[in-house]
Amino acid sequence: MEGESVVQAPKNGGKEEMKSQLEVEKEQEEVEIKISGEENEKKQKENNKKDNDQLSPRAVLEIHISSTSDSDNSSISSGERSRSFGSSPSPSPVGSGGGEELSFKNLFDQMKRKSIRRLSTIPLLGGYEMLLPKKNIKRKLLARIRSAEEDTIDCCHDFVVPKPSWRSFSLDELAQATDNFTPDNLIGKGGHAEVYKGHLQDGQVVAVKKITKKEKNDENRVGDFLSELGIIAHINNTNAAKLIGFSVDGGLHLVLQYLHHGSLASVLHGREECLDWKIRYKVAVGVAEGLCYLHCDCQRRIIHRDITASNILLTEDYEPQISIQSRFPLETSLWLPEKWVHHIVSPIEGTFGYMAPEYFMHGIVHEKTDVFAFGVLLLELITGRRAVDSSRQSLVMWAKPMLEQNNIKELADPSLGDTYDVVEMKRAMFTASTCIHHLPNMRPNMIRAVQLLKGENVPIDMKQKSTGGRALMLDACDLEDYSSTTYLKDLNRHMQLIME
Ligand SMILES: Nc1ncnc2c1ncn2[C@@H]1O[C@H](COP(=O)(O)OP(=O)(O)OP(=O)(O)O)[C@@H](O)[C@H]1O
């Protein structure tokens, strides 16, 4: 993995007149909505499974956070469980709700305990049990899993969830399914897992995700794994990854529905032939709807935090599925309690090219950081370019001037020729340009992003239900004084620092 390093967050500066939300909405009204005739879908050939997203390096930035506004509605998690390089001191404790002082660690521990307690479809281990020796954890986990399998429903504190339909696999079963995890069956490798294609005894084709990251102690790894299970269990949407089962026998494994085309990155960037616009548009809408579900319709809202072309997987008919992460679920796929507007994390971990300015500069995480990443993903679909190209140029930086000039000809992927639907392309361009706005408040929430993308001419409702529309009180970040020029400069500087 290229370019992991620690950098100090820069100071921001510069001023720019902000466009009002109304102006942004007005611009949207100007987007043409007439729909042209359908194009014939070209048959896609066998995909190249090689994941070609290596050029969007993951980065870890360590920042020092001295204060945050809106303390009632935000949280801060320390990076003690995250990867971190260098010797920067840990962030100092900050105030939490009502002036109550909580250290990062306490706050994080509290959140971890609460989340683990509540995440469960299988009643998972309580926080205190995470301190038990490994053997006990495993025994208790298996006991809980068995008892969950016997129950018809599981009543959690605040809601009732149906009995899970997942299976608990033995290592032998998974070894058999994957031909002993032979490299021939290796279909993908992320920063934290190896993924193997497998055939279960009943004929079902599955993807076995073997968690490989080993830097943490076993108790934490098991805890993270349980949290991930809890998050995936909670998700029920056509555009999110489906879990078939898991194994805690001889390592941690997730058994997922096998997705024929692998990642969007491999399909978009790793094939010779051009991906049809029709499919690109379908993927864009599907991801937008999936994110909308995670942010707004899920029983507990989830911020994904790592929307990238590698984390979007495609079914046989190119229905996109958002892959839920296997690492640091509380810090990556984040459960954000209702009353918290945002959450602050340090160190910052993410995929370069997709990180919103408030995230890479201040560690602020909220729905709008996902919206930004979605905007970058849209740009990838529109242009066929990577989030960071081979000359280390950010797609956002490259595309901004053309988006501002509405220059469809220069922006659209040249390999598409004129085979794209102009109206859909314009909608995608407009949606992308609002999503990558450097000010989070100016980005649409995902409900609005779906409407913009689909050209739904809904009345402007400034008070629309929007987890994504929760007012973001980012005074402490001075983002409103932050111009897009300064943003581009900082983005460039971060790029240099990270990739040198
Ligand atoms: N269900 C699946 N079906 C088919 N291929 C898959 C599936 N899940 C993952 N893959 C392949 O494996 C690759 C790595 O998977 P994934 O991104 O989930 O790993 P990870 O280590 O959790 O990722 P990250 O580096 O983002 O943390 C994907 O990019 C994709 O190519």
The ligand as a Tripos MOL2 file, in Angstrom:
@<TRIPOS>MOLECULE
LIG
   31    33     1     0     0
SMALL
NO_CHARGES

@<TRIPOS>ATOM
      1 N1        -18.9770  -10.5520   -1.5610 N.pl3     1 LIG1
      2 C1        -17.9930  -10.4480   -2.4540 C.ar      1 LIG1
      3 N2        -18.0980  -10.9960   -3.6650 N.ar      1 LIG1
      4 C2        -17.0920  -10.8840   -4.5840 C.ar      1 LIG1
      5 N3        -15.9360  -10.2270   -4.3490 N.ar      1 LIG1
      6 C3        -15.7700   -9.6560   -3.1450 C.ar      1 LIG1
      7 C4        -16.7830   -9.7390   -2.1280 C.ar      1 LIG1
      8 N4        -16.3520   -9.0830   -1.0400 N.ar      1 LIG1
      9 C5        -15.1360   -8.5970   -1.3660 C.ar      1 LIG1
     10 N5        -14.7790   -8.9310   -2.6130 N.ar      1 LIG1
     11 C6        -13.5100   -8.5960   -3.3040 C.3       1 LIG1
     12 O1        -12.4730   -8.5190   -2.3400 O.3       1 LIG1
     13 C7        -11.9140   -7.1980   -2.3040 C.3       1 LIG1
     14 C8        -11.5290   -6.8480   -0.8720 C.3       1 LIG1
     15 O2        -12.6880   -6.8950   -0.0580 O.3       1 LIG1
     16 P1        -12.9730   -5.7780    1.0240 P.3       1 LIG1
     17 O3        -12.8300   -4.4230    0.3880 O.co2     1 LIG1
     18 O4        -14.2790   -6.0610    1.6600 O.co2     1 LIG1
     19 O5        -11.7610   -6.0590    2.0410 O.3       1 LIG1
     20 P2        -11.3310   -5.1870    3.2820 P.3       1 LIG1
     21 O6         -9.9590   -5.6090    3.7130 O.co2     1 LIG1
     22 O7        -12.4070   -5.2150    4.3290 O.co2     1 LIG1
     23 O8        -11.3160   -3.7690    2.5890 O.3       1 LIG1
     24 P3        -10.6230   -2.4250    3.0340 P.3       1 LIG1
     25 O9         -9.2310   -2.4130    2.4800 O.co2     1 LIG1
     26 O10       -11.4900   -1.3720    2.3680 O.co2     1 LIG1
     27 O11       -10.6720   -2.4240    4.5060 O.co2     1 LIG1
     28 C9        -12.9870   -6.3060   -2.9250 C.3       1 LIG1
     29 O12       -12.4610   -5.1270   -3.4820 O.3       1 LIG1
     30 C10       -13.6030   -7.2210   -3.9750 C.3       1 LIG1
     31 O13       -12.8230   -7.2330   -5.1460 O.3       1 LIG1
@<TRIPOS>BOND
     1     1     2 1
     2     2     3 ar
     3     2     7 ar
     4     3     4 ar
     5     4     5 ar
     6     5     6 ar
     7     6     7 ar
     8     6    10 ar
     9     7     8 ar
    10     8     9 ar
    11     9    10 ar
    12    10    11 1
    13    11    12 1
    14    11    30 1
    15    12    13 1
    16    13    14 1
    17    13    28 1
    18    14    15 1
    19    15    16 1
    20    16    17 2
    21    16    18 1
    22    16    19 1
    23    19    20 1
    24    20    21 2
    25    20    22 1
    26    20    23 1
    27    23    24 1
    28    24    25 2
    29    24    26 1
    30    24    27 1
    31    28    29 1
    32    28    30 1
    33    30    31 1
@<TRIPOS>SUBSTRUCTURE
     1 LIG1         1 GROUP 0 **** ****
